[in-house]
């Protein structure tokens, strides 16, 4: 921002001594427009010294993916988006055959198990049970009578979600890849933490009479923002950030209007 062209300094009138037309060393005061020295860069210093930046849903040090930031007025929009309780989507990698203290593949090893008996069908059966259990929790925390017209209209708009704080809820989970001992899941969830997702991988391993650790947690969607909206480190410049704000503004306003009215 400070590298952008500056606005021209203000001008004010000063009466400056000027040699009189007749000569002879006489001077006269002539009104002249001169720049205000208080606007000079060497006097004023950088125009922007502080920029307020807010953080949306956090990512821990072992996770990656979409990370939403709010700049200036965007901080208020971050708060409004938080109250929308929007779904986030993750790609989660897993590895069968071992267990660690923190459920990640880099944690301290506490157990090794066999995994040859695991099939994709058995894994998908466990995922269906997890999704069904969480679907019941979603309906319970949404506080909506499913027999009403309101519930039908909310379901059509995809707005059935807890509008208050709730435990982590998985709205959808499916297997993307399966090649023993590795597998990859896509998880749609609310109110989660990345550590909670790692624990889910660990519990899946237990349900399959084995063990599993999480190898990757990558957020691919945070509400209205996807990986296509994310700026890699090479695009952390003013023009790219301005374009990202401009492109996301309409979607944010539309979601806030639809959810919060």
N, C-alpha and C positions, 0 to 999 in steps of 0.2 A: 504493500500500500504506500509506504513512504518513498518508493522508487518511481511512483507515478508522477506525471507533470504537475507542478504546483499551480494553484490559482494565482493570477497576477496580484501583486501587493496592492493594497488600497492606496489611493492618491489623496493628498490634501494640499491646501493652498498655503504657500509660504511667501512672504515678501522678502525677496532677495535683492541685495545691493547690486546695481548694474551701472556701468559708466553712462553718464548723461550724454545725450546726442551732441551737445555743444562742445564737449571736450573740456580741457582745462582741469582735469582731475576731479571734476564734480561727479557725484554718484546720485542715483535715485533708486527708490524701492519699487520693484516691479513684481506684481502678483504672479506666481509661478506654481504649476502643479508638480509636486514631487512625491515619490513613493514614501509610504510610512515605514520608517526604519524598524518599528516593532514587528513588522511582517517579514523582515528579512530572515532567510533560513538560518543564518549564523546567530541571530538573536532569538528566534522562536524555537529552534531545534526541531526534532522530528515531529510531524503533525500527529502521528498515532504513537502513543507510548503504551497504551493498554488496549487489549482486545479480549472481550469476554467470550470464552469458549466453554460450552457445556458438553457433558458426556451422556450418551443414551444408555442402552443396555450394555453392560461391560463385558469384556472378554478377558479371561485370565491368561497367564503367560504361556500356557500350553495350547491355547486355542487360537484360531485365525478366522479370517473371513470378514463379513460386513460389520463395520463398526461406525455407528452414526454419531456425528458431532453437530452441535448447534453453535452458530456464530451470531453474536449480537442478539437481535430479536428472536433468532432461532432457538434460543434457550427456553423461551416461553412455549414455543411449539413442541420442544422436546417433552416438556411437562404434560402438555395436552395429549401428545402421542402415548405417553406412559399410561394415562388414564383411559386410553382406548383399549388397552390389553390386547394388542395385536399378536397374531401368531408369528413365531420365528421358526425357520427351517434350518436344519443342520445335516451335514454329511458326517457320519461317525464311522470310523474304521475300527475293526476289532481283530483280535488274534486269539484263537483257541489254544489251550494247552498249558497255560500258566496263569498264576495269580500274583498280584503285587499289593503292597500296603496301600497305595493311593489309587489303585485300579488303572494306572497308566502303564505303558510298556517300559517306561524309564524308572519306575518305582522299584523299591526293594523287593526282590523275589521271595515269596513265601511258600509257593506250591507249584508243582508241575503235575499235569494230568494227561491222560490219553484223550484223543478226540476223533479217532477213526470211525467211531460209531455215529457221528453227527452227519446228518444229511440236510439238504436245503429244505426239504419238506418238514422235517422236525423243527428247524429254525423258524420257518414261516408259521408253523402251528403255535409256537411260543409267542411270536409277534402278534398274532391274532388275539391271543388271550390278553396280552398287555394292552392292546388297543381297546378291546371290549371293556376291560376294567376301568380304563381311563375315560372312556366315553360315558360310563355311568357317573363318574366323578364330575365330568364336565356338566352334565345335566343337573346334578345336585348343586353345584356351586353357582350355576347361572341363575338360580332362583326363578325359573320360568315354568309355568304350568304347561306341559307339552300338549295338552288337549285344547288349548285356546287358539284363537285366531292370531293373537300376538306372536305366539311361538311359531306358527306357520310362516308368518311374514318375516320374522327374524331368520328362520331357517333358509328361506328363499334368498335373503340378502347375505347369508353367511355370517350373521352377527350373533349366533349363539355362542357366547363365551362368558366367563366370569367377569363381571364388571367391578369386582372388589378383589382384594388380595386373596389368593388361595394357594394350596400346595401346588407343586409342579404337576402339570397335566399334559399328557401326550395325546394329541388329537389324531395323529396318524403316524404309523411306523411301517416301513416296508424294507425288504432286502433288495439292494441294488446289485451287489456282486457277491458271489459265493465261490471260493476256491480254497478248500482246506489247506492250511489252518486259518486262512484269512477270510474276512467277510466285511461288507460295507452296508451300512443302513442309512436310510433317509428318515429323519425324525422331525415331525411338526409338533411344536409344543408351546406351552404358555408358562410363564413364571418359573422357568427352569434356571439352573446354573450349569456351567460346563462340567463341574464335578458330579452333578446329579446324572448327567448323560453317561459319564464314565462308569458310574455305579450301575446304571441300567445294563451296560455291556457285561459287567461282572455278574449281575444277577441272571442274565441270559445264559451265561456259561454254567452257572449252578443248576438252572432248570434243565439243562441238557446233559446233566450228570458229568460235567467236566468243569473247566474254568476258562476264563477269558479276560483279556486286558484290552484297554482302549489304546489304539495307535494314533488316532487323529480325531480332532473335533474342529469342524470348519462350518461356520455359519454362512449359509448361502442366501438367506433372506431375513430381513428384520422389518416386519410390517410391510410398508410400501417400497422399501429399498431392497435391491438385489445386488448380486455381484457385478452386474452390468453397470450399476451406478457408482461402484466403488472406484476411488482414485488410487492407483498404485503410487509408490513413493516417487517415481519419476514425474508424476503429474501434480506434485504438491506446489503449485504455483497459483498466482492470483487469478489468471484467466480461467484455468481449469476449475478452480473452486467456485468462481462466479457462475460458470456454466452449469456446474452441478447444482448449485442453489436454485438457479433459474429453472432447470429441468425438473427438479423435485418439488417445487413450490405448489404447482397445481394438484399433484397427487396427494400431497399432505393436506391441503385445504379441502379436497374432496373427501378424504377419509375422515377428517375431523367433523365435517358437516354431516356425513352419513352416520357416524357413530355417536357423536356428542350433540348433534343438532345445533 
